[in-house]
Amino acid sequence: MICAERLQRLLQAIILGVTMGIAASGISGEAGMLQLAFLIQFTMMVMLLIAGVTGFCPGLIVLKKIFPSCEENQTNQKDNN
């Protein structure tokens, strides 16, 4: 089963990929798309900096309420063995 931390990394990769697509369409002439890509990228950078410095990640807290933590999965697997 997928755990919260892995899902967060997958979502970050998807967001960065979509941002690259938006930036590419902005370079090819779509008005405003390059600015949108910049804002998404900047927001992602700020969130990662906050998570890195403080250890607080709101997205991960929400995901842990829906999906189990990877640490819980490892503990459960060790207990079963």
N, C-alpha and C positions, 0 to 999 in steps of 0.2 A: 504494500500500500504506500501511496505517496505521503510524505510527511511535510509539515509546514515550511521548514527551512528550504527543502528542495523545491517546493512549489514557488516559494518567494523568488528563488534564483531563476527559475524558469520564466516567471512573470516578468522579471527584470530584463531578461534576454529578449523576450517578446516585445516589451516596450521599447527597448533600444533598437530592435529591428524595424519596428513601425516608424520610429523617429528617423531612422536612416532613409526609409522610403519617402517619408514626408519631406525630408531635406532634399532628396533627389528630385522630387517633383517641383520643389521650390527653385532648384537650380535650373530646371528646364523651362521655367517661365511662369509657373502658377503663382499668382500674386498672394502674398501673405503666408505661403507654406513654409518658407525658410524661417520666418519669424516664429511660426508655430513650433517648428522643430527645435529652434533655439530655446524657446520657453520650456518645452518638455524636457530637453536635455539638462537645462539649468535646474529645473525642479528636481530631477532625478539626482543630480550632483549634490544639491543641498540636503536632500533626504539621506543620501548615503554618508555625507559628512556628519550629520547629526547622529546617525546610527553608529558611526565609527567612533565618534568622540564620547558620546554619552551612553551608548549601549541601548538606547531607547529607539525602537522601530515600531511605529503604529501599525504598519501593514502586517508585520509578523505577529503582533498581538492579536489582530483580527483573525489571521489565518490559523493561529493556535487554538482559537475558539471553535473553528470549524474542522480542522484536521489535527491529528495527533502530532506531537513534537517528535523529531528524529531521535531525541534522547530517550523518550518513552518507548519507542520502537526497539531501540537497542537494549534497553533494560528488560523489556518483555521477552525478547529473543534469548537473552542470557538466562532468564528465569526458566524458560521452556527447555533449555538444554541441561 
